[in-house]
Amino acid sequence: MLYAMPNTDNALYTFSPRYENYLGGAWTAPAKGEYFDNLSPINGNLLCRVARSS
């Protein structure tokens, strides 16, 4: 079975463009404001950006 890539038409999954840290029950930006790219292992396309905790 073939699946559509996330965030495309007919995809089973979608991602937010960016994710923060979940601390104490709230989404919180990283202290240094840094994020890293979360790339697809299939084609190397950007899936989303994730908080780089320090």
N, C-alpha and C positions, 0 to 999 in steps of 0.2 A: 504494500500500500504506500502511495506517495502522499506526503503532507506538504502543505503550503508553508513557506518560510514565515516565521512570526512577523507580525505587523504588516502583512500583505492581505489582499482579498482572500477570503475563505480560509484564513489561518485558524488553527485551533487555539493558538496562544498569541497574546499581545503583551508587549512590555512597555512600561512607562519610559520616557526618554532618559530619566535620571532617577536614581534611588539614593535616599539618605540613610543614615544610621537610625536604627530603632532602639532608643534608649529610654528607660523608665516609662514606657507606654506612649512615647511620642516620637515622631520622625524628626531627627535633628541633623543639621548640616555638619560636615566634618569640621573639626576645630581649625585646621589649616586651610579649609576651603578647596581641598584637592580631590579629584575624582580620577578614576581610571576607566578605560574602555573595556567593555565586556564584548568580545568578538565571537562570532559564530565559529565553531570548530569545523563546520562544513565548508564554508566559503570565505571566511575571514571578514565578513561584513559586520558592521557595528550593530549590536543588538540593543545596548543601552549603556549609560555611564553609571558607575557605582562609587559611592563614597570611599575615599581612601582614609581609613582611620589611622590615627597616630596617638 
